[in-house]
Amino acid sequence: MNISLCTITFRHQLISLAEIANFARESGFDGIELWGAHARNLAPQMDKDADWLAHYGLAVPMISDYLPVEGDDEVLRRKTVELCRLARRWKARKIRTFAGGKASADTSADERRHLVTRLRDVAAIIQSYGIELLAETHPNTLADTAASTIRLIEEVNHPAMAINFDVLHVWEAGDDPVALHRSICEHVRHYHLKNISERRHLHVFSPGNVYSAAGDRTGLTLLFEGTVNYADIMASIPAITGADVSLEWFGNDAFNILSRDCETLREQFGFEKPHKFRERGGFLQTAP
């Protein structure tokens, strides 16, 4: 299991990438998932790239961004190419985006066809860079329910289009994460893991609240102490233990929470902290 932390965790903190990398190395992480905003802001720092991060024994498995698939064609193409170039700099093999910004139930047939065409076009551009496009299972997108996610995969029908499986958001939609994973496992390339103390606090994950420095953080909890039963889910989805996963944390006390969750994942599933690394497929793998 390759475990990464997400730099979006530090969206409201004055902290350098070197400090994050030091923490990640000391806490047993394998990688750092770069938030698109951070990847763009790091662009002028020419000394920061995949080779620099490799000195920490870390890699970037994915850049997570929000491509404007509902906007102007040329703007979308330009932003896609820019993101691909950033991904190459960090040797990231995956780019995460959302499949639109409207609930699937509220999306008309014409709007859906338009978004599907856009996602297919973006996947083609990204494929030309040797990268995959991952649509995240997320509320208010075309991947907000199990049925719509399965349909989206079938409609886009492109080899470079895959899924970032956010377990909590699948559960939030009222779907069974294990059942959905069984249906689409061949298309899943990455997993986002986070939890909440009670369903009534799910509003804390709405984008407007997440991005607000004064946002509500009520209910955010350690991965194995929330209402989503990760112990059972991960035992039922064996693919997770051989995959790239990222711990998403949007609350306070980030260093403490992330290090504890990473340690619990290692202990719960018998994975020791990484000690030797070799590069394979754009990610640093622990050597046997």
C-alpha positions as CSV (number, residue, x, y, z in Angstrom):
1,M,0.0,0.0,0.0
2,N,1.4,3.4,-1.0
3,I,0.1,6.0,1.4
4,S,0.3,9.7,0.5
5,L,-0.8,12.8,2.3
6,C,-2.6,15.7,0.4
7,T,-1.1,19.2,0.4
8,I,-4.6,20.6,0.4
9,T,-4.5,19.8,4.1
10,F,-2.2,22.7,4.5
11,R,-4.2,25.2,2.3
12,H,-4.6,27.6,5.2
13,Q,-1.2,27.2,6.9
14,L,2.1,29.0,6.3
15,I,4.3,25.9,5.7
16,S,6.8,25.0,3.1
17,L,6.9,21.9,0.9
18,A,10.2,21.0,2.5
19,E,8.6,21.0,5.9
20,I,5.7,18.8,4.6
21,A,8.2,16.5,2.9
22,N,10.2,16.1,6.1
23,F,7.1,15.3,8.1
24,A,5.9,12.8,5.4
25,R,9.2,11.0,5.5
26,E,9.4,10.8,9.3
27,S,5.8,9.7,9.5
28,G,6.0,6.8,7.2
29,F,4.3,8.2,4.1
30,D,5.3,7.1,0.6
31,G,4.2,10.2,-1.3
32,I,2.6,13.6,-1.4
33,E,-0.5,14.2,-3.5
34,L,-0.1,17.8,-4.8
35,W,-3.1,20.1,-4.9
36,G,-3.2,21.8,-8.3
37,A,-3.0,25.3,-6.8
38,H,0.1,24.3,-5.0
39,A,1.7,22.7,-8.1
40,R,1.1,25.9,-10.0
41,N,2.5,28.2,-7.3
42,L,5.6,26.0,-7.0
43,A,6.2,26.4,-10.8
44,P,8.7,29.3,-10.4
45,Q,10.8,27.3,-7.9
46,M,12.9,25.5,-10.4
47,D,14.7,23.5,-7.8
48,K,11.5,21.8,-6.7
49,D,10.6,18.8,-8.7
50,A,10.3,15.0,-8.6
51,D,14.0,14.5,-8.3
52,W,14.2,16.9,-5.4
53,L,11.3,15.1,-3.6
54,A,13.0,11.7,-4.3
55,H,15.8,12.7,-1.9
56,Y,13.1,12.5,0.8
57,G,12.2,9.0,-0.4
58,L,8.9,10.4,-1.6
59,A,7.0,10.8,-4.9
60,V,3.9,12.5,-6.3
61,P,1.4,9.9,-7.4
62,M,-1.3,12.4,-8.4
63,I,-2.0,16.1,-8.9
64,S,-5.6,16.9,-7.8
65,D,-7.2,19.8,-9.6
66,Y,-10.5,21.0,-11.0
67,L,-10.5,21.3,-14.8
68,P,-13.1,23.7,-16.2
69,V,-15.0,21.0,-18.2
70,E,-18.1,23.2,-18.3
71,G,-16.3,26.2,-19.7
72,D,-14.7,27.5,-22.9
73,D,-13.0,24.9,-25.1
74,E,-9.8,26.7,-25.5
75,V,-9.5,27.6,-21.8
76,L,-10.0,23.9,-21.0
77,R,-7.4,22.8,-23.5
78,R,-4.9,25.3,-22.2
79,K,-5.4,24.4,-18.6
80,T,-5.2,20.7,-19.3
81,V,-1.9,21.1,-21.1
82,E,-0.6,23.2,-18.3
83,L,-1.6,20.6,-15.7
84,C,0.0,17.8,-17.8
85,R,3.3,19.7,-17.9
86,L,3.2,20.2,-14.1
87,A,2.5,16.4,-13.8
88,R,5.5,15.6,-15.9
89,R,7.7,17.9,-13.7
90,W,6.6,15.9,-10.7
91,K,6.5,12.5,-12.5
92,A,2.9,12.1,-11.5
93,R,1.0,9.6,-13.6
94,K,-2.5,10.7,-12.6
95,I,-4.5,13.9,-12.7
96,R,-7.7,14.1,-10.6
97,T,-10.7,16.3,-11.6
98,F,-14.4,16.5,-10.9
99,A,-16.9,15.4,-13.6
100,G,-18.7,18.8,-13.8
101,G,-20.2,20.9,-11.0
102,K,-23.9,19.8,-10.9
103,A,-25.6,16.8,-9.4
104,S,-26.2,14.1,-11.9
105,A,-30.0,14.1,-11.2
106,D,-30.1,17.8,-12.1
107,T,-28.1,17.5,-15.3
108,S,-30.1,17.4,-18.5
109,A,-29.4,14.9,-21.3
110,D,-27.8,17.5,-23.5
111,E,-25.6,18.8,-20.6
112,R,-24.5,15.3,-19.8
113,R,-23.6,14.6,-23.4
114,H,-21.6,17.8,-23.5
115,L,-19.7,17.0,-20.3
116,V,-19.0,13.4,-21.5
117,T,-17.5,14.7,-24.7
118,R,-15.4,17.2,-22.8
119,L,-14.0,14.5,-20.5
120,R,-13.2,12.3,-23.4
121,D,-11.3,15.1,-25.1
122,V,-9.4,15.9,-22.0
123,A,-8.6,12.2,-21.5
124,A,-7.1,12.2,-25.0
125,I,-4.9,15.1,-24.3
126,I,-3.8,13.7,-21.0
127,Q,-3.1,10.3,-22.6
128,S,-0.7,11.9,-25.1
129,Y,1.5,12.9,-22.0
130,G,1.4,9.3,-20.7
131,I,-0.9,10.3,-17.9
132,E,-4.4,9.1,-16.8
133,L,-7.4,11.3,-16.0
134,L,-9.2,10.4,-12.8
135,A,-12.8,11.5,-12.1
136,E,-13.5,11.5,-8.4
137,T,-16.6,10.0,-6.8
138,H,-18.0,13.3,-5.4
139,P,-21.3,15.0,-4.7
140,N,-22.7,17.4,-7.3
141,T,-20.9,15.8,-10.2
142,L,-21.6,13.1,-12.7
143,A,-19.9,10.7,-10.4
144,D,-22.1,11.4,-7.4
145,T,-24.0,8.1,-7.2
146,A,-23.0,4.5,-8.1
147,A,-25.4,4.4,-11.0
148,S,-24.2,7.6,-12.5
149,T,-20.5,6.7,-12.0
150,I,-20.9,3.4,-13.8
151,R,-22.8,5.2,-16.6
152,L,-20.1,7.8,-16.8
153,I,-17.3,5.3,-17.3
154,E,-19.4,3.6,-20.0
155,E,-20.2,6.9,-21.8
156,V,-16.7,8.4,-21.8
157,N,-15.3,5.0,-22.8
158,H,-11.6,6.1,-23.0
159,P,-8.6,4.1,-21.9
160,A,-7.1,7.1,-20.1
161,M,-10.2,7.8,-18.1
162,A,-10.4,6.2,-14.7
163,I,-11.8,6.7,-11.2
164,N,-10.5,8.2,-8.0
165,F,-12.5,6.2,-5.5
166,D,-13.5,8.5,-2.5
167,V,-14.9,5.9,-0.1
168,L,-16.7,8.4,2.1
169,H,-18.5,10.2,-0.8
170,V,-19.7,6.9,-2.1
171,W,-21.1,6.1,1.3
172,E,-22.5,9.7,1.6
173,A,-24.6,9.0,-1.5
174,G,-26.2,6.1,0.2
175,D,-24.4,3.5,-1.9
176,D,-22.4,0.5,-0.7
177,P,-18.7,1.2,-1.4
178,V,-17.9,-2.5,-1.6
179,A,-20.6,-3.2,-4.1
180,L,-19.7,-0.2,-6.3
181,H,-16.0,-1.1,-6.1
182,R,-16.9,-4.7,-7.2
183,S,-18.6,-3.2,-10.3
184,I,-15.9,-0.7,-11.3
185,C,-12.7,-2.1,-9.8
186,E,-10.9,-2.4,-13.1
187,H,-11.3,1.4,-13.6
188,V,-10.2,2.5,-10.1
189,R,-6.6,3.9,-9.9
190,H,-6.5,5.8,-6.6
191,Y,-8.4,6.0,-3.3
192,H,-9.2,9.0,-1.1
193,L,-9.7,8.1,2.6
194,K,-11.3,10.3,5.2
195,N,-14.1,9.9,7.8
196,I,-16.7,11.8,9.8
197,S,-18.1,11.3,13.3
198,E,-21.8,11.4,12.2
199,R,-23.7,11.7,8.9
200,R,-25.2,15.1,10.0
201,H,-21.8,16.7,9.8
202,L,-21.1,15.8,6.1
203,H,-21.6,19.5,5.2
204,V,-18.1,20.1,6.4
205,F,-16.8,18.5,3.1
206,S,-18.7,20.9,0.8
207,P,-16.1,22.9,-1.3
208,G,-17.2,26.3,0.0
209,N,-16.7,25.2,3.6
210,V,-13.4,23.3,2.9
211,Y,-11.8,26.3,1.2
212,S,-12.9,28.8,3.8
213,A,-10.3,29.5,6.4
214,A,-13.1,30.1,8.9
215,G,-15.0,27.0,7.8
216,D,-16.8,24.5,10.2
217,R,-14.6,21.5,11.0
218,T,-17.1,19.8,13.3
219,G,-17.2,16.0,13.1
220,L,-13.8,15.5,11.4
221,T,-12.2,12.5,12.9
222,L,-9.5,9.9,12.7
223,L,-9.9,7.4,9.9
224,F,-10.8,4.4,12.0
225,E,-12.9,6.3,14.6
226,G,-15.6,7.7,12.4
227,T,-19.0,6.4,11.2
228,V,-17.7,4.9,8.0
229,N,-16.4,1.4,8.9
230,Y,-13.1,1.4,7.2
231,A,-11.9,-1.8,8.9
232,D,-14.7,-3.7,7.2
233,I,-14.5,-1.8,3.9
234,M,-10.8,-2.3,3.5
235,A,-11.0,-6.0,4.4
236,S,-13.7,-6.4,1.8
237,I,-11.8,-4.5,-0.9
238,P,-8.4,-6.2,-1.1
239,A,-7.3,-4.1,-4.1
240,I,-6.9,-1.1,-1.7
241,T,-4.0,-2.8,0.1
242,G,-2.0,-2.9,-3.2
243,A,-3.0,0.5,-4.4
244,D,-2.1,4.2,-4.1
245,V,-4.2,5.8,-1.3
246,S,-4.2,9.3,0.0
247,L,-5.3,10.5,3.4
248,E,-7.5,13.6,3.1
249,W,-7.6,15.7,6.2
250,F,-9.3,19.1,6.3
251,G,-9.2,19.9,10.0
252,N,-6.8,21.1,12.6
253,D,-3.8,19.4,14.2
254,A,-2.9,18.0,10.8
255,F,0.5,16.5,11.7
256,N,-0.8,14.6,14.6
257,I,-3.9,13.2,12.8
258,L,-2.1,12.3,9.6
259,S,0.8,10.5,11.4
260,R,-1.7,8.6,13.6
261,D,-3.8,7.5,10.6
262,C,-0.8,6.5,8.6
263,E,0.6,4.4,11.5
264,T,-2.8,2.8,12.0
265,L,-3.1,1.8,8.4
266,R,0.4,0.3,8.5
267,E,-0.4,-1.6,11.7
268,Q,-3.9,-2.7,10.8
269,F,-2.9,-4.2,7.4
270,G,0.6,-5.4,8.3
271,F,2.6,-2.9,6.2
272,E,5.9,-1.7,7.7
273,K,7.1,1.9,7.2
274,P,9.0,2.3,4.0
275,H,12.8,2.0,4.3
276,K,14.2,1.4,0.8
277,F,12.8,2.8,-2.4
278,R,13.1,2.2,-6.1
279,E,11.3,4.0,-8.8
280,R,8.7,2.2,-10.8
281,G,5.9,3.6,-12.9
282,G,6.3,7.1,-11.6
283,F,6.0,6.1,-7.9
284,L,8.7,5.1,-5.5
285,Q,7.9,1.6,-4.4
286,T,9.3,-0.1,-1.3
287,A,11.9,-2.6,-2.2
288,P,11.4,-6.3,-1.3
